[in-house]
Amino acid sequence: MLRGSCGSGSLLPLLAALCTGCVGIHTKTPEGAAVTMDPKRFGEYVEQVFRHHNAVVNELLFLPNSADGGDSPLEKAEARMAYACLPINEVVSASALGQSTGFWSRMTLSQAVPECETATRQVERLIHSTR
């Protein structure tokens, strides 16, 4: 089950409904290698990336604000992460509220999840390098 700052819910039924009849979901690793996952495995991957993203966002909340007006490498990486992870957050938020997500939001997950994972890892590296 997905549990995060936006409430509780599960993406597995949503993804299963989206991919009824699908043999697999074509996506890629954060390194760019093509992979195909069944809906259950992809749902688990989405959950893992979502949880990691939330953990990194929580770490950001406790960092002191930068005085450079948003131009630091960490702040730029944080903005890229927010943009890359937006489709995941939209789908999870809607699912947690029991709402249906838009078709386009669900279809972009196969590209958005590895991009979110990559962006989240970058922010995490920057956080740890500044400590």
C-alpha positions in Angstrom: 0.0 0.0 0.0 1.1 3.5 -0.7 1.2 5.6 2.4 2.7 9.0 2.3 2.1 12.6 3.2 -0.9 12.8 0.9 -2.9 10.1 2.7 -3.3 6.4 2.2 -4.3 4.4 -0.8 -2.9 1.9 -3.2 -1.7 2.3 -6.8 -1.8 -1.4 -7.5 -5.6 -1.5 -8.3 -5.2 1.7 -10.3 -2.4 0.3 -12.4 -4.0 -3.1 -12.7 -7.2 -1.3 -14.1 -5.1 0.8 -16.4 -3.2 -2.3 -17.7 -6.0 -4.8 -18.0 -4.9 -7.0 -20.8 -1.4 -5.6 -20.7 1.4 -8.1 -21.0 3.8 -5.5 -19.5 4.5 -1.9 -18.9 7.4 -0.5 -20.9 9.6 1.8 -18.8 13.3 2.3 -18.2 15.7 2.2 -15.4 17.1 5.5 -14.0 20.2 4.7 -16.0 18.1 4.6 -19.2 17.9 0.9 -20.0 14.6 -0.3 -21.3 12.6 -2.7 -19.1 9.2 -4.3 -19.1 7.3 -4.9 -15.9 4.1 -6.6 -15.1 1.5 -4.3 -13.5 2.2 -5.6 -10.0 5.9 -5.1 -10.2 5.4 -1.7 -11.8 3.1 -0.8 -8.9 5.7 -1.8 -6.4 8.3 0.2 -8.3 6.0 3.3 -8.2 5.5 2.8 -4.5 9.2 2.5 -3.8 10.0 5.7 -5.8 7.1 7.5 -4.2 8.3 6.6 -0.7 11.9 7.5 -1.4 10.8 10.8 -2.9 8.7 11.6 0.2 11.7 10.7 2.5 13.9 13.1 0.5 11.3 15.9 0.6 11.0 15.4 4.4 14.8 15.8 4.6 14.6 19.1 2.7 12.1 20.5 5.2 14.7 20.4 7.9 17.5 22.1 5.9 18.2 25.8 6.6 17.0 28.1 3.8 19.7 29.3 1.4 20.4 33.0 1.1 21.2 32.9 -2.6 17.7 33.4 -3.8 17.1 29.9 -5.3 20.2 29.7 -7.4 22.1 27.0 -5.4 22.6 23.6 -7.1 20.4 22.0 -4.4 17.5 24.4 -5.0 17.8 23.9 -8.8 17.8 20.1 -8.3 14.8 20.4 -5.9 12.9 22.3 -8.6 13.8 19.6 -11.2 12.7 16.9 -8.8 9.4 18.6 -8.1 8.6 18.8 -11.8 9.8 15.3 -12.5 7.7 13.8 -9.7 4.6 15.8 -10.3 2.8 13.0 -12.3 3.4 10.5 -9.6 2.2 12.9 -6.9 -0.9 13.7 -8.9 -1.9 10.1 -9.4 -1.1 9.1 -5.8 -3.0 12.1 -4.4 -6.1 11.4 -6.5 -5.9 7.7 -5.6 -5.7 8.6 -1.9 -8.8 10.7 -2.2 -10.7 8.0 -4.1 -10.7 10.1 -7.3 -10.1 9.0 -10.8 -7.0 10.3 -12.4 -6.8 11.6 -15.9 -5.8 9.3 -18.7 -2.7 11.4 -19.5 -1.5 11.4 -15.9 -1.6 7.6 -15.8 0.0 7.2 -19.2 2.9 9.4 -18.3 3.8 7.2 -15.2 6.0 4.8 -17.2 8.3 7.8 -18.1 7.8 9.8 -15.0 8.7 7.2 -12.4 12.3 6.7 -13.6 12.7 10.4 -14.1 11.5 11.1 -10.6 13.8 8.4 -9.2 16.8 10.0 -11.0 15.9 13.5 -9.8 15.3 12.3 -6.3 18.6 10.6 -6.1 20.3 13.8 -7.3 18.7 15.8 -4.6 19.6 13.2 -2.0 23.3 13.3 -3.1 23.3 17.1 -2.9 21.7 17.0 0.6 24.3 14.6 1.9 27.2 16.4 0.3 26.3 19.6 2.1 26.3 18.0 5.5 
